[in-house]
Amino acid sequence: MNRPPSKKKSAPIGLAPAAEWNAAAYAANSVVQHTWARELMARLDLRGDEHLLDVGCGDGKITAELARALPRGSVTGVDASPQMIEFARRAFPPAQFPRLEFHVMDARKIKFTCWFDCVFSNAALHWVDDHGAILRGAAAVLKPGGRLVVSCGGKGNAHDVFLALRPELRLQRWREFFRRMPMPYFFYAPGDYEKWLPAAGFKISALKLAPKDATYAGAEGFATWLRTTWIPYVQRVPEKLREEFIAAVTQRYVAKHPPDAAGWVHVRMVRLEIDAVKV
């Protein structure tokens, strides 16, 4: 495909410098994210010939599904994590997916020499600190009339998890590891995007916070979710102590939110859902 990315190198965004994704672990333990991504995909109403950009493509599973839905189009996935992009390229090679490609790229520095019909992003942009930069980059690569379709963590997301996490961070056992920790997540409200979207050249089609119920298989499933996706916190703890830290946070959470009758632990999530058109 004729879709070269920017030559500039980029670093992971929104994470502490030492944080590194375990792409295989994420791929195996991200059923919730993939379920929500498929719900978002259903709203795209694709013809099959569009050129689509997936920002924060992660392990590439959803990007590949999008490629299957575009037999006459193409899909480009970008992610700031080299580990994720390496995994995606191995899992979905060009020989099997000739109209799909992956690149390491900072979401704040989107740059291509081509046009896209749609910029799509699921469960990714809450890792990024500058959403204005994301929107300017998306507008720069979208055709006039092109769509921006996004779902990411919104204001109030995983609030109950933070209520379990923060007291643990203040304990003498852990607090030395969290001094001067950078902000790892950025959860915004529709009011923020009501200003940012028009400023970047978008007309709003839909914009809302959507409550979601995430479920995990007991305390063990909840702990696995912490281990694989709350890495800005987990990786600040020395490796030999990480399982103890994960168990402590899990115990706090499950004490307040015990498994239901079927053994599922529930987490109240909030997604910021965005559908806008470049004018």
C-alpha positions as CSV (number, residue, x, y, z in Angstrom):
1,M,0.0,0.0,0.0
2,N,1.1,3.6,-0.6
3,R,1.0,4.7,3.0
4,P,4.5,5.7,4.4
5,P,4.5,6.9,8.0
6,S,6.4,9.8,9.4
7,K,10.2,9.0,9.6
8,K,10.4,10.5,13.1
9,K,10.9,8.1,15.9
10,S,8.4,8.2,18.7
11,A,8.2,7.0,22.3
12,P,5.4,5.4,24.3
13,I,2.9,8.1,25.4
14,G,1.2,8.6,28.7
15,L,3.4,6.1,30.6
16,A,6.2,6.2,33.0
17,P,9.5,5.9,31.0
18,A,10.2,2.3,32.3
19,A,6.8,0.9,31.4
20,E,6.7,-1.7,28.7
21,W,3.8,-3.6,27.4
22,N,3.7,-7.4,27.4
23,A,1.8,-7.6,24.1
24,A,1.1,-11.4,24.3
25,A,-0.3,-11.0,27.8
26,Y,-2.5,-8.1,26.7
27,A,-3.8,-10.1,23.7
28,A,-4.7,-13.0,25.9
29,N,-6.4,-10.8,28.6
30,S,-8.2,-8.0,26.7
31,V,-11.6,-9.6,26.0
32,V,-13.4,-6.6,27.5
33,Q,-11.6,-4.1,25.2
34,H,-12.1,-6.2,22.1
35,T,-15.9,-6.6,22.9
36,W,-16.2,-2.8,23.1
37,A,-14.2,-2.3,20.0
38,R,-16.6,-4.5,18.0
39,E,-19.5,-2.5,19.3
40,L,-17.7,0.6,18.0
41,M,-16.9,-1.0,14.7
42,A,-20.6,-1.8,14.1
43,R,-21.3,2.0,14.0
44,L,-18.8,2.6,11.2
45,D,-21.3,1.3,8.5
46,L,-18.4,0.5,6.1
47,R,-18.9,0.2,2.4
48,G,-15.7,-1.9,2.0
49,D,-13.5,0.4,0.0
50,E,-12.5,2.9,2.7
51,H,-9.0,3.7,3.9
52,L,-8.9,3.6,7.6
53,L,-6.4,4.6,10.3
54,D,-6.5,2.8,13.7
55,V,-4.9,4.9,16.3
56,G,-3.6,3.0,19.3
57,C,-4.1,-0.4,17.6
58,G,-2.4,-2.4,20.3
59,D,-2.1,-6.1,19.5
60,G,-3.7,-5.6,16.1
61,K,-6.7,-7.9,16.5
62,I,-9.3,-5.3,15.9
63,T,-7.2,-3.7,13.2
64,A,-7.2,-7.0,11.4
65,E,-10.9,-7.4,11.8
66,L,-11.3,-3.9,10.2
67,A,-9.1,-5.0,7.3
68,R,-11.3,-8.1,6.7
69,A,-14.3,-5.7,6.5
70,L,-12.5,-3.6,3.9
71,P,-11.8,-6.0,0.9
72,R,-11.4,-3.0,-1.4
73,G,-9.9,-0.6,1.0
74,S,-6.9,-0.6,3.5
75,V,-6.2,-0.3,7.1
76,T,-3.1,1.2,8.9
77,G,-2.6,0.6,12.6
78,V,-0.3,2.8,14.7
79,D,0.7,2.5,18.3
80,A,3.3,4.1,20.4
81,S,4.5,0.7,21.8
82,P,7.1,-1.1,19.8
83,Q,6.2,-4.3,21.6
84,M,2.6,-4.0,20.5
85,I,3.6,-3.3,16.9
86,E,6.1,-6.1,16.7
87,F,3.4,-8.5,18.0
88,A,0.8,-7.2,15.5
89,R,3.2,-7.6,12.6
90,R,3.9,-11.2,13.5
91,A,0.3,-12.1,14.2
92,F,-1.0,-10.5,11.0
93,P,1.7,-10.7,8.3
94,P,1.5,-9.0,4.9
95,A,1.3,-12.3,3.1
96,Q,-2.0,-13.0,4.8
97,F,-3.2,-9.4,5.1
98,P,-1.9,-7.5,2.1
99,R,-4.0,-4.4,2.8
100,L,-3.0,-4.1,6.4
101,E,0.1,-2.5,7.8
102,F,1.4,-1.4,11.2
103,H,3.7,1.4,12.3
104,V,5.2,2.7,15.6
105,M,3.8,6.2,15.9
106,D,3.0,8.7,18.7
107,A,-0.7,9.6,18.6
108,R,0.3,13.2,19.3
109,K,2.4,13.2,16.1
110,I,0.2,11.6,13.5
111,K,1.7,12.3,10.1
112,F,1.1,10.6,6.7
113,T,1.4,11.6,3.1
114,C,-2.0,10.2,2.2
115,W,-5.7,10.7,3.1
116,F,-7.9,8.5,5.2
117,D,-11.7,8.2,5.1
118,C,-11.9,7.4,8.8
119,V,-9.7,7.7,11.9
120,F,-10.8,5.0,14.4
121,S,-9.5,4.5,18.0
122,N,-10.7,2.2,20.8
123,A,-9.5,2.0,24.4
124,A,-6.3,4.0,23.6
125,L,-6.5,7.8,23.8
126,H,-6.8,7.9,27.6
127,W,-3.1,7.0,27.6
128,V,-2.3,10.3,25.8
129,D,-1.8,13.6,27.6
130,D,-2.4,16.1,24.7
131,H,-5.8,15.4,23.0
132,G,-5.6,18.6,21.1
133,A,-2.6,17.3,19.3
134,I,-4.4,14.1,18.5
135,L,-7.3,15.9,17.0
136,R,-5.1,18.2,14.9
137,G,-3.2,15.2,13.6
138,A,-6.4,13.3,12.8
139,A,-7.8,16.3,11.0
140,A,-4.6,16.7,8.9
141,V,-4.8,13.1,7.5
142,L,-8.6,12.9,7.1
143,K,-10.3,13.7,3.8
144,P,-12.9,16.5,3.9
145,G,-16.1,14.7,5.2
146,G,-14.0,12.0,6.8
147,R,-15.1,10.5,10.2
148,L,-13.4,10.4,13.6
149,V,-14.8,7.6,15.6
150,V,-13.4,7.1,19.1
151,S,-14.1,5.3,22.4
152,C,-11.7,5.8,25.3
153,G,-11.8,6.1,29.0
154,G,-13.9,9.1,30.1
155,K,-14.3,11.1,33.2
156,G,-15.0,8.8,36.2
157,N,-13.6,5.7,34.5
158,A,-12.6,2.9,36.9
159,H,-13.2,5.2,39.9
160,D,-13.7,2.3,42.3
161,V,-10.4,0.8,41.3
162,F,-8.6,4.1,42.1
163,L,-10.4,4.0,45.5
164,A,-8.7,0.7,46.1
165,L,-5.4,1.6,44.6
166,R,-4.7,5.0,46.3
167,P,-4.7,3.9,49.9
168,E,-2.3,1.2,49.1
169,L,0.1,3.7,47.4
170,R,0.2,5.7,50.7
171,L,1.4,2.8,52.7
172,Q,5.0,2.8,53.8
173,R,5.4,-0.6,52.0
174,W,4.9,1.1,48.6
175,R,5.0,4.8,48.8
176,E,8.7,5.2,47.9
177,F,8.0,3.7,44.5
178,F,5.3,6.2,43.6
179,R,7.0,9.5,44.5
180,R,6.8,12.0,41.6
181,M,4.9,9.5,39.5
182,P,3.7,11.1,36.2
183,M,0.0,11.1,35.4
184,P,-0.7,7.8,33.6
185,Y,-4.2,8.3,32.4
186,F,-6.2,11.2,31.0
187,F,-10.0,10.8,31.4
188,Y,-11.9,13.7,29.8
189,A,-15.6,14.8,29.7
190,P,-17.8,15.7,26.7
191,G,-17.4,19.4,27.7
192,D,-13.7,19.2,27.0
193,Y,-14.3,17.8,23.5
194,E,-17.1,20.3,22.8
195,K,-14.3,22.9,22.7
196,W,-11.5,20.8,21.2
197,L,-13.3,19.3,18.2
198,P,-14.5,22.5,16.5
199,A,-11.1,24.1,17.2
200,A,-9.5,21.2,15.2
201,G,-11.9,21.5,12.4
202,F,-14.5,18.9,13.3
203,K,-18.3,19.0,13.4
204,I,-19.7,16.9,16.2
205,S,-22.2,14.1,15.3
206,A,-22.3,12.4,18.7
207,L,-20.5,13.0,22.0
208,K,-21.3,11.3,25.3
209,L,-20.1,9.4,28.4
210,A,-21.3,5.8,28.3
211,P,-21.3,3.7,31.5
212,K,-20.0,0.2,31.0
213,D,-19.8,-2.9,33.1
214,A,-16.5,-4.8,32.8
215,T,-16.4,-8.3,34.3
216,Y,-13.5,-10.5,35.4
217,A,-13.4,-14.1,36.4
218,G,-13.1,-13.7,40.2
219,A,-10.3,-12.1,42.1
220,E,-7.7,-14.0,39.9
221,G,-9.2,-12.5,36.8
222,F,-9.2,-9.0,38.3
223,A,-5.6,-9.4,39.3
224,T,-4.7,-10.5,35.8
225,W,-6.3,-7.3,34.4
226,L,-4.3,-5.2,36.9
227,R,-1.1,-7.1,35.9
228,T,-1.5,-6.6,32.1
229,T,-3.1,-3.1,31.8
230,W,-2.3,-1.1,34.9
231,I,1.4,-1.2,34.1
232,P,2.2,2.4,34.9
233,Y,1.6,1.4,38.6
234,V,2.7,-2.2,38.5
235,Q,6.0,-1.6,36.8
236,R,7.0,1.1,39.4
237,V,7.2,-1.7,42.0
238,P,10.4,-3.9,41.9
239,E,9.7,-7.1,40.1
240,K,10.2,-9.3,43.1
241,L,7.4,-7.4,44.9
242,R,4.9,-6.9,42.1
243,E,2.7,-9.9,42.8
244,E,2.4,-8.9,46.4
245,F,1.4,-5.4,45.3
246,I,-1.2,-6.7,42.8
247,A,-2.6,-9.0,45.5
248,A,-2.9,-6.2,48.0
249,V,-4.8,-3.9,45.5
250,T,-7.0,-6.9,44.5
251,Q,-7.8,-7.7,48.1
252,R,-8.9,-4.1,48.8
253,Y,-11.1,-4.0,45.7
254,V,-12.7,-7.4,46.2
255,A,-13.4,-6.6,49.8
256,K,-15.7,-3.7,48.7
257,H,-16.9,-5.4,45.4
258,P,-17.1,-9.1,46.0
259,P,-17.8,-11.5,43.1
260,D,-21.4,-12.0,42.1
261,A,-23.3,-15.3,42.4
262,A,-21.6,-16.5,39.2
263,G,-18.1,-15.6,40.4
264,W,-17.6,-12.5,38.3
265,V,-16.0,-9.4,39.7
266,H,-17.5,-6.2,38.2
267,V,-15.8,-2.9,37.5
268,R,-17.8,0.2,36.7
269,M,-16.2,1.8,33.7
270,V,-17.0,5.0,31.8
271,R,-16.3,5.4,28.1
272,L,-16.0,8.7,26.3
273,E,-17.6,8.1,22.8
274,I,-16.9,10.5,20.0
275,D,-18.3,10.6,16.4
276,A,-17.3,13.7,14.4
277,V,-16.8,14.7,10.8
278,K,-14.0,16.8,9.3
279,V,-15.5,20.0,7.8
